[in-house]
Amino acid sequence: MLYKKPALLAAEAASTKKSEDIIVLDVRKLTPITDYFVIVTVNSQPQAQAVREAIADSLSDQGIELRNRQQQMSKRWLLLDFSGVLVHIFIKDAREFYNLERLWSKAVKVKWEK
């Protein structure tokens, strides 16, 4: 439960930048690499950057620093590593292609509110 609050903060921050289809997955029982995934869809690269900054700022305000940032698939998928929380920011077609929800279908969806 240590990383649930940062995952929810990341989802809330993403929603302030008009992200779509935001989900939080509890993957603690499925993988040792992290506790939570936050998966976000955006419509453009500039929006992806704005979402990244909003999430990083929101978590930094709580003393949670970004450990690593990866850009994959020619900037169509941004991955942010906050230790126990991995945030995936996808351009819509990349999210549909990689379909992480299907790959991690046994994960528990965490309810959150905007």
Phi and psi restraints in degrees (value plus and minus 20) as a CYANA .aco file:
   2 LEU   PHI     -75.7   -35.7
   2 LEU   PSI     -56.6   -16.6
   3 TYR   PHI    -122.1   -82.1
   3 TYR   PSI     -16.5    23.5
   4 LYS   PHI     -84.7   -44.7
   4 LYS   PSI     -64.8   -24.8
   5 LYS   PHI     -80.2   -40.2
   5 LYS   PSI     -67.7   -27.7
   6 PRO   PHI     -80.3   -40.3
   6 PRO   PSI     -55.6   -15.6
   7 ALA   PHI     -84.0   -44.0
   7 ALA   PSI     -62.7   -22.7
   8 LEU   PHI     -88.0   -48.0
   8 LEU   PSI     -58.0   -18.0
   9 LEU   PHI     -82.2   -42.2
   9 LEU   PSI     -60.1   -20.1
  10 ALA   PHI     -83.6   -43.6
  10 ALA   PSI     -62.7   -22.7
  11 ALA   PHI     -82.8   -42.8
  11 ALA   PSI     -64.0   -24.0
  12 GLU   PHI     -83.1   -43.1
  12 GLU   PSI     -63.2   -23.2
  13 ALA   PHI     -82.9   -42.9
  13 ALA   PSI     -60.9   -20.9
  14 ALA   PHI     -82.6   -42.6
  14 ALA   PSI     -57.2   -17.2
  15 SER   PHI     -87.4   -47.4
  15 SER   PSI     -44.8    -4.8
  16 THR   PHI     -90.8   -50.8
  16 THR   PSI     -36.1     3.9
  17 LYS   PHI    -127.6   -87.6
  17 LYS   PSI       5.1    45.1
  18 LYS   PHI      40.0    80.0
  18 LYS   PSI      13.7    53.7
  19 SER   PHI     -88.0   -48.0
  19 SER   PSI     139.9   179.9
  20 GLU   PHI    -139.4   -99.4
  20 GLU   PSI     137.5   177.5
  21 ASP   PHI      28.3    68.3
  21 ASP   PSI      32.4    72.4
  22 ILE   PHI    -102.8   -62.8
  22 ILE   PSI     105.5   145.5
  23 ILE   PHI    -150.7  -110.7
  23 ILE   PSI     131.1   171.1
  24 VAL   PHI    -138.9   -98.9
  24 VAL   PSI     106.3   146.3
  25 LEU   PHI    -136.0   -96.0
  25 LEU   PSI     111.8   151.8
  26 ASP   PHI    -109.3   -69.3
  26 ASP   PSI      90.1   130.1
  27 VAL   PHI    -131.2   -91.2
  27 VAL   PSI      -4.1    35.9
  28 ARG   PHI     -76.6   -36.6
  28 ARG   PSI     -56.2   -16.2
  29 LYS   PHI    -104.7   -64.7
  29 LYS   PSI     -24.7    15.3
  30 LEU   PHI    -129.6   -89.6
  30 LEU   PSI     -42.0    -2.0
  31 THR   PHI    -175.0  -135.0
  31 THR   PSI     126.7   166.7
  32 PRO   PHI    -106.5   -66.5
  32 PRO   PSI     -24.1    15.9
  33 ILE   PHI     -97.4   -57.4
  33 ILE   PSI     -45.5    -5.5
  34 THR   PHI    -183.2  -143.2
  34 THR   PSI     151.8   191.8
  35 ASP   PHI    -120.9   -80.9
  35 ASP   PSI     -56.5   -16.5
  36 TYR   PHI    -156.6  -116.6
  36 TYR   PSI     126.4   166.4
  37 PHE   PHI    -130.7   -90.7
  37 PHE   PSI     119.4   159.4
  38 VAL   PHI    -138.0   -98.0
  38 VAL   PSI     103.9   143.9
  39 ILE   PHI    -138.1   -98.1
  39 ILE   PSI     109.1   149.1
  40 VAL   PHI    -153.0  -113.0
  40 VAL   PSI     122.4   162.4
  41 THR   PHI    -132.5   -92.5
  41 THR   PSI     116.1   156.1
  42 VAL   PHI    -148.2  -108.2
  42 VAL   PSI     148.2   188.2
  43 ASN   PHI    -120.3   -80.3
  43 ASN   PSI     -32.9     7.1
  44 SER   PHI    -176.4  -136.4
  44 SER   PSI     144.5   184.5
  45 GLN   PHI     -83.7   -43.7
  45 GLN   PSI     -63.0   -23.0
  46 PRO   PHI     -80.2   -40.2
  46 PRO   PSI     -58.5   -18.5
  47 GLN   PHI     -86.2   -46.2
  47 GLN   PSI     -58.8   -18.8
  48 ALA   PHI     -79.3   -39.3
  48 ALA   PSI     -62.8   -22.8
  49 GLN   PHI     -85.9   -45.9
  49 GLN   PSI     -60.1   -20.1
  50 ALA   PHI     -84.3   -44.3
  50 ALA   PSI     -60.2   -20.2
  51 VAL   PHI     -85.9   -45.9
  51 VAL   PSI     -64.4   -24.4
  52 ARG   PHI     -76.4   -36.4
  52 ARG   PSI     -67.3   -27.3
  53 GLU   PHI     -85.0   -45.0
  53 GLU   PSI     -61.8   -21.8
  54 ALA   PHI     -82.5   -42.5
  54 ALA   PSI     -63.0   -23.0
  55 ILE   PHI     -87.0   -47.0
  55 ILE   PSI     -67.2   -27.2
  56 ALA   PHI     -80.4   -40.4
  56 ALA   PSI     -62.7   -22.7
  57 ASP   PHI     -85.6   -45.6
  57 ASP   PSI     -64.2   -24.2
  58 SER   PHI     -81.8   -41.8
  58 SER   PSI     -65.9   -25.9
  59 LEU   PHI     -92.2   -52.2
  59 LEU   PSI     -56.0   -16.0
  60 SER   PHI     -81.5   -41.5
  60 SER   PSI     -57.7   -17.7
  61 ASP   PHI     -80.0   -40.0
  61 ASP   PSI     -44.2    -4.2
  62 GLN   PHI    -117.6   -77.6
  62 GLN   PSI     -12.1    27.9
  63 GLY   PHI      63.5   103.5
  63 GLY   PSI      -5.3    34.7
  64 ILE   PHI    -126.7   -86.7
  64 ILE   PSI      93.0   133.0
  65 GLU   PHI    -116.5   -76.5
  65 GLU   PSI     127.2   167.2
  66 LEU   PHI     -88.6   -48.6
  66 LEU   PSI     101.0   141.0
  67 ARG   PHI    -102.6   -62.6
  67 ARG   PSI     -60.2   -20.2
  68 ASN   PHI    -177.4  -137.4
  68 ASN   PSI     125.0   165.0
  69 ARG   PHI    -148.8  -108.8
  69 ARG   PSI     106.9   146.9
  70 GLN   PHI    -138.3   -98.3
  70 GLN   PSI     119.9   159.9
  71 GLN   PHI    -132.0   -92.0
  71 GLN   PSI     109.7   149.7
  72 GLN   PHI    -147.8  -107.8
  72 GLN   PSI     141.3   181.3
  73 MET   PHI      32.5    72.5
  73 MET   PSI      32.0    72.0
  74 SER   PHI      28.9    68.9
  74 SER   PSI      32.2    72.2
  75 LYS   PHI      48.0    88.0
  75 LYS   PSI       2.9    42.9
  76 ARG   PHI    -119.4   -79.4
  76 ARG   PSI     -25.5    14.5
  77 TRP   PHI    -167.2  -127.2
  77 TRP   PSI      93.9   133.9
  78 LEU   PHI    -122.9   -82.9
  78 LEU   PSI     115.0   155.0
  79 LEU   PHI    -139.6   -99.6
  79 LEU   PSI     103.6   143.6
  80 LEU   PHI    -133.8   -93.8
  80 LEU   PSI     110.4   150.4
  81 ASP   PHI    -130.6   -90.6
  81 ASP   PSI      92.6   132.6
  82 PHE   PHI    -132.6   -92.6
  82 PHE   PSI      25.5    65.5
  83 SER   PHI      46.1    86.1
  83 SER   PSI    -116.3   -76.3
  84 GLY   PHI    -100.8   -60.8
  84 GLY   PSI     -17.2    22.8
  85 VAL   PHI    -152.4  -112.4
  85 VAL   PSI     104.1   144.1
  86 LEU   PHI    -129.2   -89.2
  86 LEU   PSI     104.6   144.6
  87 VAL   PHI    -125.6   -85.6
  87 VAL   PSI     105.4   145.4
  88 HIS   PHI    -128.9   -88.9
  88 HIS   PSI      96.9   136.9
  89 ILE   PHI    -130.6   -90.6
  89 ILE   PSI      94.0   134.0
  90 PHE   PHI    -133.0   -93.0
  90 PHE   PSI     120.4   160.4
  91 ILE   PHI     -90.2   -50.2
  91 ILE   PSI     125.4   165.4
  92 LYS   PHI     -68.9   -28.9
  92 LYS   PSI     -69.3   -29.3
  93 ASP   PHI     -86.6   -46.6
  93 ASP   PSI     -52.1   -12.1
  94 ALA   PHI     -89.0   -49.0
  94 ALA   PSI     -58.1   -18.1
  95 ARG   PHI     -83.2   -43.2
  95 ARG   PSI     -62.5   -22.5
  96 GLU   PHI     -84.0   -44.0
  96 GLU   PSI     -59.5   -19.5
  97 PHE   PHI     -86.9   -46.9
  97 PHE   PSI     -68.7   -28.7
  98 TYR   PHI    -100.2   -60.2
  98 TYR   PSI     -48.8    -8.8
  99 ASN   PHI      23.7    63.7
  99 ASN   PSI      39.6    79.6
 100 LEU   PHI     -80.5   -40.5
 100 LEU   PSI     -49.9    -9.9
 101 GLU   PHI     -81.0   -41.0
 101 GLU   PSI     -56.5   -16.5
 102 ARG   PHI     -91.7   -51.7
 102 ARG   PSI     -63.9   -23.9
 103 LEU   PHI     -81.9   -41.9
 103 LEU   PSI     -53.9   -13.9
 104 TRP   PHI    -131.8   -91.8
 104 TRP   PSI      19.1    59.1
 105 SER   PHI     -84.5   -44.5
 105 SER   PSI     -38.1     1.9
 106 LYS   PHI    -107.1   -67.1
 106 LYS   PSI     -23.4    16.6
 107 ALA   PHI     -92.4   -52.4
 107 ALA   PSI     131.6   171.6
 108 VAL   PHI    -105.9   -65.9
 108 VAL   PSI     106.5   146.5
 109 LYS   PHI     -96.4   -56.4
 109 LYS   PSI     110.9   150.9
 110 VAL   PHI    -116.9   -76.9
 110 VAL   PSI     107.7   147.7
 111 LYS   PHI     -96.6   -56.6
 111 LYS   PSI     119.9   159.9
 112 TRP   PHI    -170.0  -130.0
 112 TRP   PSI     141.5   181.5
 113 GLU   PHI    -144.6  -104.6
 113 GLU   PSI     126.3   166.3
